[in-house]
Amino acid sequence: MDEFELIKNYFQKISNKNLGAKKLNDDVFFDKNKKLVVSVDTYNEKVHFPNFKYPNLVIKKIIRSSISDLIAKGVKPKYYFISGSGNKKSFTKRNLKSISKALNQEQKKYNLKLSGGDTTNSDKVSFSITSIGFSQSIVERNKAKLNDDIYVTGNIGDSFVGLKTIKNNIKINFKLKKYFISKFYCPNLPYNIYKHMHKFANTSIDISDGLVSDMYKLINDQFLSFEINVNKIPISKNLEVYIKKYNKVKNQFLFHGDDYQVLFTASKKKRLLIKSLAKKLNQKITIIGKINNGYKKNLIKFDNKPQNLTNFKGYSHTF
């Protein structure tokens, strides 16, 4: 079974009396009375990051991927707790100094405060992050409206190329290699958008498991469907160069996850507002599709030709 079947079959029922848990069908816990928003994530070596060769970069990746949950909900991340598992080989003095320095850099960049955690001895490196913010409301999942535009922030695909590069699965020149690896470890979060999400977004999620996979999650309890145009999905100039230079196809790189951009829907009436905010924030925000009624099939188009959705499934934890 995948992680969502696991949650639904074994844990959803015991959370029913806890309204803030959102039936375990969102990325955060939200206590409306206390205005408390909490996100919890775990990251394992060889699953979420290939190795622990660069501990400073691994830590930056997991901090950013954790707080992206709150950003997508329209919440400012404020506190974080970090628990780490490793041994004397992974947690050397040199590595610990590198981790400490990286955490301090992330704290300054995103105005975060380390607030606690735990350490355990283990043969494999693993980290768990709890991120906390405060808000009067959140942008929830499963609140899309019929005929909504589907938007995505930033660029998609760079992180996947970075991962393939780290694993030596693709050949690439040094300049592009350096760029894509940096995007895998240090994604450009659309941080400042959290201040404005409530003004336009009906529903939202961060892209962690893949564009299509996360689109399914975004509307999974609604009788709606989605239509996405691959040609409209934004990519970086470097990815454009890579695709052209090495004779690749764009849709090979767009649906594998680890992008940590915000995927959201909004009414067509909000187009001018979103365009204005994008310019004001210097933040790329792109319409990539629309929400249809549930009688239509979920659809991916490439050069206006429908594609088989099974080719675009992202990452899934299976048990």
Secondary structure, DSSP 8 states (H G I E B T S, - for coil): -BHHHHHHHHTSGGGTT-GGGGGG-SSSEEETTTTEEEEEEEEEBTTTBS-SS-HHHHHHHHHHHHHHHHHHTT--EEEEEEEEEE-TTTS-HHHHHHHHHHHHHHHHHHT-EEEEEEEEE-SS-EEEEEEEEE-S----SS---TT-EEEEES-SSHHHHHHHHHTT-S---HHHHHHHHHHHHS----GGGGGTHHHH-SEEEE-SS-HHHHHHHHTTTSSEEEEEEGGGS---HHHHHHHHHTT--GGGSSSS-----EEEEE-GGGHHHHHHHHHHHT--EEEEEEEEETTS--EEEETTEEE-GGGG-----B-
